[in-house]
Amino acid sequence: MTLPLDLETSEQDSDNNLEQVSGENSIVPIADDFMGSRNLENEFLDELPDEVEMSLFDHLEELRQRLFYSLIAVAIGVVGCFLTVKPIVQLLEVPAGPVKFLQLAPGEYFFVSIEVAGYCGLLIASPFIFYQIALFVLPGLTRKERGLLGPVFLGSSFLFMGGLVFAYIALIPAALNFFVTYGADVVEQLWSIDKYFKFVLLLMFSTGLAFQIPIVQVLLGVLGIVSSKQMLSGWRYVVLGAAVLGAVLTPSTDPLTQSLLGGAVLALYFGGVGLVKLLGR
């Protein structure tokens, strides 16, 4: 028995409508599942895995303990460097070349040795200090922030050492060469050992701090505070800031040293912009 033509057409239309509805409804759960998984992933990254309630007294006690351990590490580093300070002093005197050093007051070299040992001991103990800082802030960080902790500390240490090497190889010889050649025909080059080491140590550590610029940029980019486009748009202010930093951070007044440090700051800044862009920020 055959159905009328209009009845067959209506049945086909209803079947098509059911297929369309079922197709559309099948897409919606997939989208919902995808968005739901994304939300669950974000919630997982933003949660505190080891959330423990601590009173203010507990936080202060833990801070005191971390500081105590850090001070012990610094003391051990300083004592160890003081016992072997002579090779360190000789190494830092290399950029001065043929210049002669004088001890202008009783005990001047002794206090210089203590100062050099203090800087070197702090440098040697810095990884342990960073570790204590990480242990103190770790309970208050989310999973996403914990994932940044290791690369940030590693990159910061690498850049700081790079700043020390850059100052030792490029900045200090350039500054000393400027001062030696400027007064070579007028004065004999006999320098105070105390003034020389104040100049060298300050320049090295200020350069190491200036090399932390990319780390600050990456943190600002990952946390969504500043994007790479915004960083790049303010390049004029960055050039001015690099000139100011070159003048402030260098203990000397020669333009060559300031230009070298300012150029390094600019290279680090634009390198940081590229790194933030690679991270998709």
C-alpha contacts under 8 A as a table, 3 or more apart, distances in Angstrom:
res1	aa1	res2	aa2	distance
3	L	7	L	6.46
3	L	8	E	6.40
4	P	7	L	5.34
4	P	8	E	6.39
5	L	8	E	5.18
5	L	9	T	6.27
6	D	9	T	5.09
6	D	10	S	6.23
7	L	10	S	5.19
7	L	11	E	6.27
8	E	11	E	5.13
8	E	12	Q	6.24
9	T	12	Q	5.11
9	T	13	D	6.16
10	S	13	D	5.07
10	S	14	S	6.14
11	E	14	S	5.12
11	E	15	D	6.18
12	Q	15	D	5.03
12	Q	16	N	6.18
13	D	16	N	5.06
13	D	17	N	6.12
14	S	17	N	5.04
14	S	18	L	6.13
15	D	18	L	5.08
15	D	19	E	6.22
16	N	19	E	5.03
16	N	20	Q	6.15
17	N	20	Q	5.05
17	N	21	V	6.03
18	L	21	V	5.10
18	L	22	S	5.93
19	E	22	S	5.09
19	E	23	G	5.93
20	Q	23	G	4.99
20	Q	24	E	6.07
21	V	24	E	5.15
21	V	25	N	5.99
22	S	25	N	5.05
22	S	26	S	6.02
23	G	26	S	5.10
23	G	27	I	6.57
24	E	27	I	5.29
24	E	28	V	6.65
25	N	28	V	5.31
25	N	29	P	7.01
26	S	29	P	5.93
26	S	30	I	6.88
27	I	30	I	5.27
27	I	31	A	6.37
28	V	31	A	5.21
28	V	32	D	6.09
29	P	32	D	4.90
29	P	33	D	5.92
30	I	33	D	5.06
30	I	34	F	6.17
31	A	34	F	5.04
31	A	35	M	6.13
32	D	35	M	5.22
32	D	36	G	5.86
33	D	36	G	4.99
33	D	37	S	6.07
34	F	37	S	5.20
34	F	38	R	6.28
35	M	38	R	5.03
35	M	39	N	6.14
36	G	39	N	5.07
36	G	40	L	6.11
37	S	40	L	5.00
37	S	41	E	6.06
38	R	41	E	5.03
38	R	42	N	6.22
39	N	42	N	5.11
39	N	43	E	6.09
40	L	43	E	5.02
40	L	44	F	6.02
41	E	44	F	4.99
41	E	45	L	6.26
42	N	45	L	5.12
42	N	46	D	6.09
43	E	46	D	5.08
43	E	47	E	6.06
44	F	47	E	5.48
44	F	143	R	7.43
45	L	142	T	6.47
45	L	143	R	4.87
45	L	144	K	5.02
46	D	142	T	5.19
46	D	143	R	6.13
46	D	144	K	6.31
47	E	142	T	5.31
47	E	143	R	6.48
48	L	51	E	5.38
48	L	139	P	7.53
48	L	140	G	7.03
48	L	141	L	6.36
48	L	142	T	4.71
48	L	143	R	6.57
49	P	142	T	7.00
49	P	143	R	6.88
50	D	139	P	6.12
51	E	139	P	6.57
51	E	140	G	7.42
52	V	139	P	7.59
54	M	58	D	5.85
54	M	59	H	6.70
55	S	58	D	5.14
55	S	59	H	6.45
56	L	59	H	5.11
56	L	60	L	6.24
57	F	60	L	5.13
57	F	61	E	6.07
58	D	61	E	5.04
58	D	62	E	6.15
59	H	62	E	5.17
59	H	63	L	6.11
60	L	63	L	4.98
60	L	64	R	6.10
61	E	64	R	5.09
61	E	65	Q	6.26
62	E	65	Q	5.01
62	E	66	R	6.22
62	E	136	F	7.31
63	L	66	R	5.15
63	L	67	L	6.14
63	L	136	F	7.00
64	R	67	L	5.15
64	R	68	F	6.07
65	Q	68	F	5.06
65	Q	69	Y	6.30
66	R	69	Y	5.22
66	R	70	S	6.18
66	R	132	Q	5.73
66	R	133	I	7.43
66	R	136	F	7.33
67	L	70	S	5.02
67	L	71	L	6.09
68	F	71	L	5.19
68	F	72	I	6.29
69	Y	72	I	5.16
69	Y	73	A	6.32
69	Y	132	Q	7.84
70	S	73	A	5.08
70	S	74	V	6.22
70	S	125	A	7.71
70	S	128	F	7.01
70	S	129	I	5.37
70	S	132	Q	7.12
71	L	74	V	5.02
71	L	75	A	6.05
72	I	75	A	5.06
72	I	76	I	6.19
73	A	76	I	5.19
73	A	77	G	6.17
73	A	125	A	5.66
73	A	128	F	7.22
73	A	129	I	7.83
74	V	77	G	5.02
74	V	78	V	6.03
74	V	121	G	5.80
74	V	122	L	5.50
74	V	124	I	7.83
74	V	125	A	5.35
75	A	78	V	5.11
75	A	79	V	6.13
75	A	121	G	7.34
76	I	79	V	5.27
76	I	80	G	6.09
76	I	121	G	7.50
77	G	80	G	5.14
77	G	81	C	6.10
77	G	120	C	7.47
77	G	121	G	4.03
77	G	122	L	6.75
77	G	124	I	6.17
77	G	125	A	6.09
78	V	81	C	5.15
78	V	82	F	6.01
78	V	117	A	5.21
78	V	118	G	5.22
78	V	119	Y	7.85
78	V	120	C	6.89
78	V	121	G	4.06
78	V	122	L	7.02
79	V	82	F	5.07
79	V	83	L	6.28
79	V	117	A	7.38
79	V	121	G	7.54
80	G	83	L	5.32
80	G	84	T	6.66
80	G	121	G	7.48
81	C	84	T	5.15
81	C	85	V	5.48
81	C	117	A	5.00
81	C	118	G	7.85
81	C	120	C	6.59
81	C	121	G	6.07
82	F	85	V	4.78
82	F	113	S	6.78
82	F	114	I	6.60
82	F	116	V	7.94
82	F	117	A	4.97
84	T	87	P	6.51
84	T	88	I	7.21
85	V	88	I	5.12
85	V	89	V	6.12
85	V	113	S	6.36
85	V	116	V	7.41
85	V	117	A	6.42
86	K	89	V	5.16
86	K	90	Q	6.22
86	K	113	S	7.95
87	P	90	Q	5.03
87	P	91	L	6.10
88	I	91	L	5.07
88	I	92	L	6.31
88	I	116	V	7.94
89	V	92	L	5.17
89	V	93	E	6.23
89	V	113	S	7.61
89	V	116	V	7.47
90	Q	93	E	5.08
90	Q	94	V	6.62
91	L	94	V	5.49
92	L	95	P	6.84
92	L	200	V	7.75
93	E	96	A	5.61
93	E	97	G	7.42
94	V	97	G	5.69
95	P	168	Y	7.51
95	P	172	I	6.68
95	P	173	P	5.34
95	P	176	L	7.60
96	A	99	V	5.76
96	A	173	P	7.05
96	A	176	L	6.45
99	V	189	Q	5.83
99	V	190	L	6.39
99	V	191	W	7.28
100	K	189	Q	6.72
100	K	190	L	5.09
100	K	191	W	6.36
101	F	190	L	5.70
101	F	191	W	4.90
101	F	192	S	5.70
101	F	193	I	5.38
102	L	190	L	6.57
102	L	191	W	5.95
102	L	192	S	5.07
102	L	193	I	5.84
103	Q	106	P	7.33
103	Q	107	G	7.98
103	Q	108	E	5.87
103	Q	109	Y	6.43
103	Q	192	S	6.21
103	Q	193	I	6.22
103	Q	194	D	7.81
104	L	108	E	6.95
104	L	192	S	6.51
105	A	108	E	5.46
107	G	110	F	5.02
107	G	111	F	6.36
108	E	111	F	5.34
108	E	112	V	6.18
108	E	193	I	7.72
108	E	194	D	6.59
109	Y	112	V	4.86
109	Y	113	S	6.05
109	Y	193	I	7.04
109	Y	194	D	7.14
110	F	113	S	5.07
110	F	114	I	6.45
111	F	114	I	5.00
111	F	115	E	6.21
112	V	115	E	5.01
112	V	116	V	6.11
112	V	193	I	7.56
112	V	194	D	5.87
112	V	197	F	7.24
113	S	116	V	5.16
113	S	117	A	6.01
114	I	117	A	5.08
114	I	118	G	6.04
115	E	118	G	5.04
115	E	119	Y	6.39
116	V	119	Y	5.31
116	V	120	C	6.14
116	V	197	F	7.80
116	V	201	L	7.84
117	A	120	C	5.12
117	A	121	G	5.72
118	G	121	G	5.13
118	G	122	L	6.11
119	Y	122	L	5.24
119	Y	123	L	6.24
119	Y	201	L	7.74
120	C	123	L	4.96
120	C	124	I	6.15
121	G	124	I	5.10
121	G	125	A	6.08
122	L	125	A	5.13
122	L	126	S	5.95
123	L	126	S	5.21
124	I	127	P	7.14
125	A	128	F	5.49
125	A	129	I	6.28
126	S	129	I	4.87
126	S	130	F	6.08
127	P	130	F	5.10
127	P	131	Y	6.21
127	P	157	S	7.87
128	F	131	Y	4.92
128	F	132	Q	6.32
129	I	132	Q	5.11
129	I	133	I	6.27
130	F	133	I	5.01
130	F	134	A	6.14
130	F	153	F	7.31
131	Y	134	A	5.04
131	Y	135	L	6.28
132	Q	135	L	5.10
132	Q	136	F	6.27
133	I	136	F	5.13
133	I	137	V	6.32
134	A	137	V	5.38
134	A	138	L	5.64
134	A	149	L	7.62
135	L	138	L	5.29
135	L	139	P	7.68
136	F	139	P	7.17
137	V	140	G	5.71
137	V	141	L	6.79
138	L	141	L	5.38
138	L	146	R	7.08
141	L	144	K	7.91
141	L	145	E	5.67
141	L	146	R	6.03
142	T	145	E	5.17
142	T	146	R	6.11
143	R	146	R	5.04
143	R	147	G	6.30
144	K	147	G	5.24
144	K	148	L	6.85
145	E	148	L	5.21
145	E	149	L	6.50
146	R	149	L	5.10
146	R	150	G	7.53
147	G	150	G	6.69
147	G	151	P	7.79
148	L	151	P	5.68
148	L	152	V	6.00
149	L	152	V	5.30
149	L	153	F	6.23
150	G	153	F	5.36
150	G	154	L	6.08
151	P	154	L	5.06
151	P	155	G	5.81
152	V	155	G	5.17
152	V	156	S	5.89
152	V	215	I	6.63
153	F	156	S	5.06
153	F	157	S	6.15
154	L	157	S	5.29
154	L	158	F	6.20
155	G	158	F	5.08
155	G	159	L	6.06
155	G	215	I	7.10
156	S	159	L	5.22
156	S	160	F	6.06
156	S	212	Q	6.18
156	S	215	I	6.42
157	S	160	F	5.15
157	S	161	M	6.24
158	F	161	M	5.32
158	F	162	G	6.14
159	L	162	G	4.82
159	L	163	G	6.12
159	L	208	G	7.10
159	L	211	F	5.65
159	L	212	Q	6.34
160	F	163	G	5.03
160	F	164	L	6.43
160	F	207	T	7.97
160	F	208	G	4.38
160	F	209	L	6.47
160	F	211	F	6.02
160	F	212	Q	6.74
161	M	164	L	5.08
161	M	165	V	6.26
161	M	208	G	6.65
162	G	165	V	5.13
162	G	166	F	6.02
162	G	208	G	7.10
162	G	211	F	7.59
163	G	166	F	5.03
163	G	167	A	6.11
163	G	204	M	7.10
163	G	205	F	7.80
163	G	207	T	5.21
163	G	208	G	4.07
163	G	209	L	7.50
163	G	210	A	7.52
163	G	211	F	5.68
164	L	167	A	5.22
164	L	168	Y	6.16
164	L	204	M	5.11
164	L	205	F	6.62
164	L	207	T	6.53
164	L	208	G	5.41
165	V	168	Y	5.06
165	V	169	I	5.98
166	F	169	I	5.28
166	F	170	A	5.57
166	F	171	L	6.79
166	F	207	T	7.91
167	A	170	A	5.48
167	A	171	L	4.57
167	A	172	I	5.78
167	A	203	L	6.88
167	A	204	M	5.30
167	A	207	T	6.41
168	Y	171	L	6.35
168	Y	172	I	5.57
168	Y	173	P	7.29
168	Y	204	M	6.85
169	I	172	I	6.81
169	I	173	P	6.70
170	A	173	P	5.85
170	A	174	A	6.17
171	L	174	A	5.25
171	L	175	A	6.15
171	L	257	T	5.67
171	L	260	L	6.87
171	L	261	L	7.40
172	I	175	A	5.22
172	I	176	L	6.05
172	I	200	V	6.88
172	I	203	L	7.60
172	I	257	T	7.83
173	P	176	L	5.18
173	P	177	N	5.85
174	A	177	N	5.20
174	A	178	F	6.22
174	A	256	L	6.98
174	A	257	T	6.33
175	A	178	F	5.16
175	A	179	F	6.46
175	A	252	S	7.17
175	A	254	D	6.71
175	A	256	L	7.04
175	A	257	T	5.59
176	L	179	F	5.19
176	L	180	V	6.04
177	N	180	V	5.12
177	N	181	T	6.03
178	F	181	T	5.49
178	F	182	Y	5.97
178	F	254	D	7.17
178	F	256	L	7.98
179	F	182	Y	5.15
179	F	183	G	6.58
180	V	183	G	5.87
180	V	184	A	5.73
180	V	189	Q	7.10
181	T	184	A	5.06
182	Y	185	D	8.00
183	G	186	V	5.25
183	G	187	V	5.81
184	A	187	V	6.04
184	A	188	E	6.85
184	A	189	Q	7.47
191	W	195	K	7.56
191	W	196	Y	6.90
192	S	195	K	5.37
192	S	196	Y	6.18
193	I	196	Y	5.11
193	I	197	F	6.24
194	D	197	F	5.45
194	D	198	K	6.26
195	K	198	K	5.18
195	K	199	F	6.25
196	Y	199	F	5.17
196	Y	200	V	6.25
197	F	200	V	4.96
197	F	201	L	5.83
198	K	201	L	5.48
198	K	202	L	5.95
199	F	202	L	5.45
199	F	203	L	6.12
199	F	251	P	6.26
199	F	252	S	7.78
200	V	203	L	5.28
200	V	204	M	6.16
201	L	204	M	5.18
201	L	205	F	6.17
202	L	205	F	5.42
202	L	206	S	5.95
202	L	250	T	7.89
202	L	251	P	7.13
203	L	206	S	5.29
203	L	207	T	6.08
203	L	249	L	7.07
203	L	250	T	5.72
203	L	251	P	6.42
204	M	207	T	5.24
204	M	208	G	6.27
205	F	208	G	4.93
205	F	209	L	6.27
206	S	209	L	5.12
206	S	210	A	6.23
206	S	249	L	5.79
206	S	250	T	7.47
207	T	210	A	4.97
207	T	211	F	6.31
207	T	249	L	7.36
207	T	261	L	7.49
208	G	211	F	5.23
208	G	212	Q	7.13
209	L	212	Q	5.53
210	A	213	I	6.16
210	A	265	V	6.82
211	F	214	P	7.29
211	F	265	V	7.14
211	F	268	L	6.94
212	Q	215	I	5.41
212	Q	216	V	6.63
213	I	216	V	5.28
213	I	217	Q	6.35
213	I	265	V	7.71
213	I	268	L	6.60
213	I	269	Y	6.31
213	I	272	G	7.38
214	P	217	Q	4.96
214	P	218	V	6.13
214	P	268	L	6.16
214	P	269	Y	6.09
214	P	271	G	7.08
214	P	272	G	4.35
214	P	273	V	7.76
215	I	218	V	5.19
215	I	219	L	6.28
215	I	272	G	7.53
216	V	219	L	5.22
216	V	220	L	6.22
217	Q	220	L	5.13
217	Q	221	G	6.07
217	Q	269	Y	7.94
217	Q	272	G	6.01
217	Q	273	V	7.17
217	Q	276	V	7.16
218	V	221	G	5.03
218	V	222	V	5.97
218	V	272	G	6.82
218	V	275	L	7.24
218	V	276	V	5.64
219	L	222	V	5.28
219	L	223	L	6.02
220	L	223	L	5.37
220	L	224	G	6.25
220	L	225	I	5.17
220	L	226	V	5.57
220	L	227	S	7.77
221	G	224	G	5.15
221	G	225	I	6.06
221	G	226	V	5.30
221	G	227	S	5.41
221	G	228	S	6.97
221	G	276	V	5.98
221	G	281	R	5.80
222	V	225	I	7.74
222	V	276	V	7.64
222	V	279	L	7.81
222	V	281	R	6.76
224	G	227	S	6.75
224	G	281	R	7.42
226	V	230	Q	6.33
226	V	231	M	6.94
227	S	230	Q	5.26
227	S	231	M	6.35
227	S	276	V	7.58
227	S	281	R	5.41
228	S	231	M	4.99
228	S	232	L	6.15
228	S	273	V	5.44
228	S	274	G	7.51
228	S	276	V	5.81
228	S	277	K	5.59
228	S	281	R	6.05
229	K	232	L	5.15
229	K	233	S	6.13
230	Q	233	S	5.10
230	Q	234	G	6.72
231	M	234	G	5.74
231	M	235	W	7.24
231	M	273	V	6.60
232	L	235	W	5.56
232	L	270	F	7.73
232	L	273	V	6.86
234	G	237	Y	5.60
234	G	238	V	6.46
235	W	238	V	4.85
235	W	239	V	6.26
236	R	239	V	5.27
236	R	240	L	6.49
237	Y	240	L	5.08
237	Y	241	G	5.98
238	V	241	G	4.89
238	V	242	A	5.99
238	V	266	L	7.29
239	V	242	A	5.12
239	V	243	A	6.41
239	V	266	L	6.83
240	L	243	A	5.24
240	L	244	V	6.36
241	G	244	V	5.00
241	G	245	L	6.04
242	A	245	L	5.05
242	A	246	G	6.02
242	A	261	L	8.00
242	A	262	G	4.75
242	A	263	G	7.33
242	A	265	V	5.87
242	A	266	L	6.29
243	A	246	G	5.10
243	A	247	A	6.34
243	A	258	Q	7.42
243	A	259	S	7.40
243	A	262	G	5.37
244	V	247	A	5.14
244	V	248	V	6.10
244	V	262	G	7.96
245	L	248	V	5.01
245	L	249	L	5.64
245	L	261	L	7.94
245	L	262	G	6.69
246	G	249	L	5.65
246	G	250	T	6.09
246	G	257	T	7.73
246	G	258	Q	4.44
246	G	259	S	6.59
246	G	260	L	7.82
246	G	261	L	5.28
246	G	262	G	4.75
247	A	250	T	5.87
247	A	253	T	7.44
247	A	258	Q	5.58
248	V	251	P	7.41
250	T	253	T	7.44
250	T	257	T	7.23
250	T	258	Q	6.46
250	T	261	L	7.94
252	S	257	T	7.56
253	T	257	T	7.97
253	T	258	Q	7.60
254	D	257	T	5.96
254	D	258	Q	6.71
255	P	258	Q	5.12
255	P	259	S	5.93
256	L	259	S	5.10
256	L	260	L	6.17
257	T	260	L	5.12
257	T	261	L	6.25
258	Q	261	L	5.27
258	Q	262	G	5.96
259	S	262	G	5.00
259	S	263	G	5.93
260	L	263	G	5.16
260	L	264	A	6.19
261	L	264	A	5.02
261	L	265	V	6.18
262	G	265	V	5.07
262	G	266	L	6.30
263	G	266	L	5.11
263	G	267	A	6.23
264	A	267	A	5.09
264	A	268	L	6.12
265	V	268	L	5.11
265	V	269	Y	6.09
266	L	269	Y	5.08
266	L	270	F	6.25
267	A	270	F	5.44
267	A	271	G	5.95
268	L	271	G	4.98
268	L	272	G	6.03
269	Y	272	G	5.01
269	Y	273	V	6.34
270	F	273	V	4.88
270	F	274	G	6.31
271	G	274	G	5.13
271	G	275	L	6.26
272	G	275	L	4.97
272	G	276	V	6.16
273	V	276	V	5.17
273	V	277	K	6.21
274	G	277	K	5.03
274	G	278	L	6.20
275	L	278	L	5.05
275	L	279	L	6.41
276	V	279	L	5.09
276	V	280	G	6.70
276	V	281	R	5.73
277	K	280	G	5.12
277	K	281	R	5.40
278	L	281	R	7.50
